[in-house]
Amino acid sequence: MKRIMVIGVSAGAGKSTFAQKLGKALGIRVYHLDTLYWKPGWIEASLEEFSTKQKEIVNKEKWIIEGTYTSTFHIRTEKCDTVIYLELPLFVCLYRVVKRWISNIGKTRPDMGKGCKEKLDWKFIKFILTTYHSRKRKMADILWDLEKSGKTVIALKSKREINRYLNHIERQ
């Protein structure tokens, strides 16, 4: 396990926190896709710019890249050896998104692009609510294909499974 993708069904699934803990346990640097995608003031990077930054990372010997961003999935899946997928229930994801917002009002999280202060709006909540179930179905197919192509796929679907997995890694 040297090149690891950490993806999830939704915002609030715990990708950033999980990736940080995994990176610490394995001694592998973590890259957050949000820091590559979002420019100050919540300006989106172009697809070309976002892709180029990822291509630089995936050519390194070891990495953990956290974030789903399906538009550039192929860049990471081509080079990864392991995909870790977090699929917590919708209500947990929504709760965590709101909790994260309250905890970080007026601040920029370390896993977010510089100058992107924490925000929460109806558009984002609606996105989570309206895409959760379709993303869950789509991810099942994607993970199946990745597994067939020889990638190690680990799906963690509860806080207990996540903690158990991290504890196992830390003990090794």
C-alpha positions in Angstrom: 0.0 0.0 0.0 2.0 2.9 -1.3 -0.4 4.9 -3.6 -3.8 5.2 -1.9 -7.0 7.0 -3.0 -9.4 7.9 -0.2 -12.8 8.5 -1.7 -16.3 8.7 -0.3 -20.0 8.7 -1.1 -20.5 12.3 0.1 -19.1 15.3 1.8 -19.0 14.6 5.5 -18.1 10.9 5.1 -14.8 11.6 6.9 -12.3 11.4 4.0 -10.0 14.1 5.2 -9.8 13.0 8.8 -9.4 9.3 7.8 -6.7 10.2 5.3 -4.7 12.2 7.8 -4.8 9.4 10.4 -3.9 6.8 7.7 -1.0 9.0 6.5 0.3 9.4 10.0 0.1 5.6 10.6 1.8 4.7 7.3 4.2 7.7 7.2 2.9 8.7 3.8 2.1 12.3 2.8 -1.5 13.2 2.3 -2.8 15.4 -0.5 -6.2 16.9 -0.3 -7.9 17.5 -3.7 -9.9 20.4 -2.3 -6.6 22.3 -1.8 -5.7 21.7 -5.5 -9.2 22.5 -6.9 -10.2 25.6 -4.9 -8.4 28.9 -5.3 -8.9 31.8 -2.8 -12.4 33.1 -2.7 -13.9 29.7 -3.8 -12.7 30.1 -7.4 -12.6 26.8 -9.2 -9.3 25.7 -10.9 -9.6 24.8 -14.6 -9.8 21.1 -15.4 -6.4 21.3 -17.1 -4.8 23.0 -14.0 -6.5 20.5 -11.6 -5.4 17.6 -13.8 -1.8 18.8 -14.1 -1.4 19.1 -10.3 -2.7 15.6 -9.8 -0.4 14.1 -12.5 2.6 15.6 -10.7 1.5 13.9 -7.4 0.6 10.4 -8.9 4.0 10.1 -10.3 5.6 10.1 -6.9 6.6 6.8 -5.2 4.1 7.2 -2.3 1.0 9.2 -1.7 -2.4 9.3 -0.2 -4.8 11.4 -2.2 -8.1 12.3 -0.5 -11.2 13.5 -2.4 -13.5 12.0 -4.9 -13.8 14.4 -7.9 -14.9 11.9 -10.5 -14.0 14.2 -13.4 -10.3 13.3 -12.8 -10.8 9.9 -11.3 -8.8 8.2 -14.1 -5.6 10.1 -13.3 -5.5 8.6 -9.8 -7.0 5.2 -10.5 -4.3 4.6 -13.2 -1.5 4.9 -10.7 -3.0 3.8 -7.4 -2.6 0.4 -5.8 -5.3 0.8 -3.2 -8.7 2.5 -3.0 -10.4 3.1 0.3 -14.0 4.1 0.1 -16.0 5.6 3.0 -19.8 5.2 2.8 -21.4 6.4 6.0 -25.2 7.0 6.1 -26.7 10.1 4.7 -27.8 11.5 8.0 -24.2 11.1 9.4 -22.7 12.9 6.4 -25.2 15.8 6.8 -24.6 16.0 10.5 -20.8 16.1 10.0 -21.1 18.8 7.3 -23.1 21.0 9.6 -20.8 20.3 12.6 -17.8 21.1 10.5 -19.3 24.4 9.4 -20.1 25.4 13.0 -16.6 24.4 14.2 -14.9 26.3 11.4 -17.0 29.5 10.8 -14.6 32.2 9.6 -11.7 29.8 9.2 -10.1 28.0 6.3 -9.5 24.3 7.1 -6.1 22.8 6.4 -7.7 20.4 3.9 -9.3 23.2 1.9 -7.8 25.7 -0.6 -6.2 28.8 0.8 -8.5 31.7 1.3 -11.6 29.5 1.2 -13.3 30.2 4.5 -15.7 27.6 5.7 -19.2 28.1 4.3 -22.5 26.2 4.1 -25.4 27.1 1.9 -28.6 25.5 0.7 -27.0 24.7 -2.7 -24.4 22.4 -1.0 -27.0 20.7 1.3 -29.3 20.2 -1.7 -26.3 18.7 -3.6 -25.7 16.2 -0.8 -29.3 15.3 -0.5 -30.0 14.9 -4.2 -26.9 13.0 -5.2 -26.2 10.7 -2.2 -28.2 7.7 -3.4 -27.2 7.9 -7.1 -23.5 8.3 -6.1 -23.8 5.3 -3.8 -25.1 3.2 -6.7 -22.5 4.6 -9.1 -19.6 4.0 -6.7 -20.6 0.3 -6.3 -20.1 -0.1 -10.0 -16.8 1.9 -10.0 -15.4 -0.1 -7.1 -16.3 -3.4 -8.7 -14.5 -2.4 -11.9 -11.4 -1.2 -9.9 -11.3 -4.5 -8.1 -11.6 -6.5 -11.3 -8.7 -4.5 -12.7 -6.5 -5.6 -9.8 -6.7 -2.7 -7.4 -7.1 -3.4 -3.7 -10.5 -2.0 -2.7 -11.5 -1.4 0.9 -15.0 -0.3 1.6 -15.7 1.0 5.1 -19.3 1.7 5.9 -19.5 2.7 9.6 -17.5 4.6 12.2 -16.8 1.3 13.9 -15.3 -0.2 10.6 -13.2 2.9 10.1 -11.8 2.9 13.6 -11.2 -0.8 13.5 -9.3 -0.5 10.2 -7.2 2.4 11.4 -6.4 0.6 14.6 -5.3 -2.5 12.6 -3.0 -0.3 10.4 -1.5 1.4 13.5 -0.7 -1.9 15.1 1.2 -3.2 12.1 
